[in-house]
Amino acid sequence: MDKVRVLLVDDEPSLLKGVKLSLELEGYEVLTAADGNQALTVFSASDPDLIVLDLMLPGVDGLTVCRRIRETSTTPIIMLTAKADDVDKVVGLEVGADDYLTKPFNTRELVARVRAVLRRVQFDRQAAAGAGEEHVLVLGDLTIDVHRRRVQRGDRPFDLTPTEFDLLAHLAAHPGRVFSREELLRNVWGYEYFGDDRTVDVHVSRLRDKIEPDAQSPVYVLTSWGKGYYAAESGPQSRPRR
């Protein structure tokens, strides 16, 4: 059985060495890159299962690398940033990162987040390979094929990242039930999250941009103000709860 492949991108040699060793001890194959151009080259040649990507890189920066990868791939990306500015974290999520960690970080926390994302990737592969019977969720006029990881409205498919798909599928599986941001982080991201909750907000925003007829007046993924998010119970006719 092939090892799961992780691409680790950072220009700090000591961090590359330490995180690479920790991930290899978990049984992953780890490829490394020290700058943005090298990261794009290695990505194209190796097709990794997950990318750990530093924001501040020489030459092509991490945000640009993330954007370019998202043009052709939904490979999960965990972004690393040494900046404390919340704007950088949000921008990283908006351009397509699935998660972020601020330096300095505990290597065990990074490994735990990598493990959680890769569990979803492995589940996706098993579901796609062994789907004997269909498992389709219906959200208004959207169909969500859980096994094949497809979302479409009529004949129009939507290209979602793994995290965006998991978020939508989780909400759609419980129509009308309001989930707090903390619950969504546990149930979708797969870990107890410490810090601000904008990770969920940005992913909901990105998801709405892709699937909603009008992202400013959503009809599928709705907000319960001060509580969290929920999937519409009766499709496009539903309106947000106050």
Secondary structure per residue as TSV (DSSP state, phi and psi in degrees):
chain	resnum	aa	ss	phi	psi
A	1	M	-	360.0	129.9
A	2	D	-	-67.3	144.4
A	3	K	-	-73.2	151.0
A	4	V	-	-71.2	136.1
A	5	R	E	-106.4	127.7
A	6	V	E	-117.1	131.9
A	7	L	E	-99.9	118.8
A	8	L	E	-108.2	121.8
A	9	V	E	-122.1	115.3
A	10	D	-	-163.6	148.1
A	11	D	S	-96.5	7.4
A	12	E	-	-97.0	109.8
A	13	P	H	-56.7	-39.9
A	14	S	H	-67.4	-38.3
A	15	L	H	-67.3	-44.1
A	16	L	H	-56.0	-46.7
A	17	K	H	-64.6	-46.4
A	18	G	H	-68.4	-46.3
A	19	V	H	-69.2	-38.2
A	20	K	H	-58.5	-45.9
A	21	L	H	-62.6	-43.8
A	22	S	H	-62.0	-41.8
A	23	L	H	-70.8	-36.2
A	24	E	H	-66.2	-34.6
A	25	L	H	-65.3	-23.4
A	26	E	T	-83.2	-4.3
A	27	G	T	98.5	7.4
A	28	Y	-	-88.9	149.7
A	29	E	E	-85.7	128.1
A	30	V	E	-118.8	122.4
A	31	L	E	-104.0	148.4
A	32	T	E	-127.4	154.8
A	33	A	E	-146.7	145.1
A	34	A	S	-108.0	-2.4
A	35	D	S	-152.9	171.7
A	36	G	H	-65.6	-42.4
A	37	N	H	-63.2	-43.7
A	38	Q	H	-63.7	-37.5
A	39	A	H	-60.8	-45.0
A	40	L	H	-65.6	-37.7
A	41	T	H	-66.0	-47.6
A	42	V	H	-65.2	-39.8
A	43	F	H	-59.2	-47.6
A	44	S	H	-63.2	-34.5
A	45	A	H	-84.8	-23.3
A	46	S	H	-114.7	-18.6
A	47	D	-	49.8	64.1
A	48	P	-	-69.6	160.8
A	49	D	S	-83.5	-22.9
A	50	L	E	-157.7	150.2
A	51	I	E	-124.1	131.0
A	52	V	E	-106.6	115.1
A	53	L	E	-126.4	121.7
A	54	D	E	-74.7	142.0
A	55	L	S	-72.2	-44.2
A	56	M	S	-96.1	102.1
A	57	L	-	-126.2	149.6
A	58	P	S	-68.9	146.7
A	59	G	S	75.1	-118.5
A	60	V	S	-75.3	120.9
A	61	D	-	-78.6	170.9
A	62	G	H	-63.2	-35.9
A	63	L	H	-63.3	-41.7
A	64	T	H	-66.7	-41.3
A	65	V	H	-58.8	-45.2
A	66	C	H	-61.3	-46.1
A	67	R	H	-58.7	-45.1
A	68	R	H	-66.5	-40.1
A	69	I	H	-64.7	-39.8
A	70	R	H	-68.6	-15.5
A	71	E	T	-68.4	-24.5
A	72	T	T	-129.8	-9.0
A	73	S	-	-145.0	150.2
A	74	T	-	-108.0	17.7
A	75	T	-	-51.9	129.6
A	76	P	-	-59.4	141.1
A	77	I	E	-129.4	126.4
A	78	I	E	-107.3	121.1
A	79	M	E	-98.4	138.8
A	80	L	E	-106.7	137.9
A	81	T	E	-141.2	137.4
A	82	A	-	-90.6	-5.4
A	83	K	-	-86.4	140.2
A	84	A	-	-88.4	-9.1
A	85	D	-	-67.0	120.8
A	86	D	H	-61.8	-26.3
A	87	V	H	-60.4	-40.3
A	88	D	H	-64.0	-38.2
A	89	K	H	-65.7	-45.1
A	90	V	H	-66.4	-41.6
A	91	V	H	-61.4	-40.8
A	92	G	H	-58.7	-42.9
A	93	L	H	-68.2	-38.1
A	94	E	H	-67.3	-30.3
A	95	V	T	-85.5	-2.7
A	96	G	T	129.2	-0.8
A	97	A	-	-68.6	146.2
A	98	D	S	-86.7	-23.8
A	99	D	E	-163.9	170.3
A	100	Y	E	-147.0	156.8
A	101	L	E	-131.9	139.6
A	102	T	E	-95.6	131.0
A	103	K	S	-74.7	146.3
A	104	P	S	-74.9	147.2
A	105	F	-	-128.8	160.8
A	106	N	-	-80.4	124.2
A	107	T	H	-58.2	-34.1
A	108	R	H	-64.0	-34.4
A	109	E	H	-68.3	-41.6
A	110	L	H	-61.5	-46.0
A	111	V	H	-60.2	-39.8
A	112	A	H	-64.2	-39.4
A	113	R	H	-70.8	-39.6
A	114	V	H	-60.4	-45.2
A	115	R	H	-60.9	-41.1
A	116	A	H	-65.5	-43.7
A	117	V	H	-65.7	-42.3
A	118	L	H	-69.8	-26.3
A	119	R	H	-61.8	-40.4
A	120	R	H	-66.3	-40.4
A	121	V	H	-61.5	-44.4
A	122	Q	H	-64.2	-40.3
A	123	F	H	-61.4	-41.8
A	124	D	H	-59.4	-44.7
A	125	R	H	-64.4	-44.4
A	126	Q	H	-64.1	-40.5
A	127	A	H	-65.5	-41.8
A	128	A	H	-67.5	-35.7
A	129	A	H	-80.8	-30.6
A	130	G	H	-118.4	22.4
A	131	A	-	-72.2	104.7
A	132	G	-	-86.4	-38.5
A	133	E	S	-127.1	149.6
A	134	E	-	-69.6	144.5
A	135	H	-	-129.5	94.7
A	136	V	E	-116.5	128.0
A	137	L	E	-98.0	145.4
A	138	V	E	-118.6	126.0
A	139	L	E	-128.3	97.5
A	140	G	T	62.1	-123.8
A	141	D	T	-98.9	15.2
A	142	L	E	-92.3	141.4
A	143	T	E	-115.4	134.3
A	144	I	E	-121.0	104.1
A	145	D	E	-87.0	103.8
A	146	V	T	-66.8	-40.5
A	147	H	T	-69.7	-43.3
A	148	R	T	-90.5	-2.4
A	149	R	T	59.2	45.5
A	150	R	E	-122.0	140.3
A	151	V	E	-127.4	131.1
A	152	Q	E	-151.3	158.4
A	153	R	E	-120.4	110.5
A	154	G	T	65.1	-124.5
A	155	D	T	-96.3	4.6
A	156	R	E	-95.6	114.7
A	157	P	E	-84.9	157.0
A	158	F	E	-117.5	134.4
A	159	D	-	-93.0	97.8
A	160	L	-	-107.0	148.7
A	161	T	-	-72.4	163.9
A	162	P	H	-54.6	-41.8
A	163	T	H	-69.0	-40.7
A	164	E	H	-62.0	-42.2
A	165	F	H	-63.6	-46.7
A	166	D	H	-62.1	-38.1
A	167	L	H	-63.8	-47.9
A	168	L	H	-63.8	-45.4
A	169	A	H	-64.0	-39.0
A	170	H	H	-64.6	-44.7
A	171	L	H	-66.0	-43.9
A	172	A	H	-66.3	-26.1
A	173	A	T	-73.4	-13.9
A	174	H	S	-132.5	62.5
A	175	P	T	-57.4	134.3
A	176	G	T	85.7	-15.7
A	177	R	-	-83.9	127.5
A	178	V	-	-86.1	127.3
A	179	F	B	-110.2	131.1
A	180	S	-	-71.0	164.6
A	181	R	H	-61.1	-39.9
A	182	E	H	-63.3	-40.1
A	183	E	H	-64.3	-40.6
A	184	L	H	-66.8	-37.6
A	185	L	I	-63.1	-39.9
A	186	R	I	-70.4	-44.4
A	187	N	I	-81.4	-32.0
A	188	V	I	-100.2	-50.5
A	189	W	I	-76.7	-30.2
A	190	G	-	90.6	22.6
A	191	Y	S	-153.5	162.7
A	192	E	-	-79.7	121.0
A	193	Y	-	-100.8	133.4
A	194	F	-	-116.5	125.6
A	195	G	S	131.0	-160.6
A	196	D	-	-74.9	165.9
A	197	D	S	-107.7	18.9
A	198	R	H	-70.4	-15.8
A	199	T	H	-54.8	-47.1
A	200	V	H	-66.5	-45.2
A	201	D	H	-58.4	-44.1
A	202	V	H	-67.5	-39.4
A	203	H	H	-66.3	-38.9
A	204	V	H	-62.6	-42.0
A	205	S	H	-61.9	-45.0
A	206	R	H	-64.1	-40.5
A	207	L	H	-63.2	-44.6
A	208	R	H	-62.3	-39.2
A	209	D	H	-58.5	-30.6
A	210	K	H	-88.0	-41.0
A	211	I	H	-105.5	-22.9
A	212	E	-	-80.9	139.7
A	213	P	S	-58.3	-35.5
A	214	D	S	-141.7	106.1
A	215	A	T	-61.6	-24.0
A	216	Q	T	-79.9	-17.4
A	217	S	S	-131.7	71.4
A	218	P	-	-65.3	147.8
A	219	V	S	-123.7	-8.9
A	220	Y	S	-105.9	-56.4
A	221	V	E	-105.8	111.2
A	222	L	E	-111.6	162.0
A	223	T	E	-106.9	132.0
A	224	S	E	-102.9	105.3
A	225	W	T	-58.7	127.4
A	226	G	T	80.8	-3.3
A	227	K	T	-120.0	-48.4
A	228	G	E	157.7	-144.3
A	229	Y	E	-128.3	155.8
A	230	Y	E	-153.3	160.1
A	231	A	E	-91.1	143.7
A	232	A	-	-59.2	142.7
A	233	E	S	-85.0	-25.6
A	234	S	S	-134.8	32.2
A	235	G	G	77.3	-153.7
A	236	P	G	-61.5	-15.0
A	237	Q	G	-78.8	-15.5
A	238	S	-	-70.4	156.6
A	239	R	-	-132.6	154.1
A	240	P	-	-57.2	144.3
A	241	R	-	-81.7	146.6
A	242	R	-	-101.6	360.0
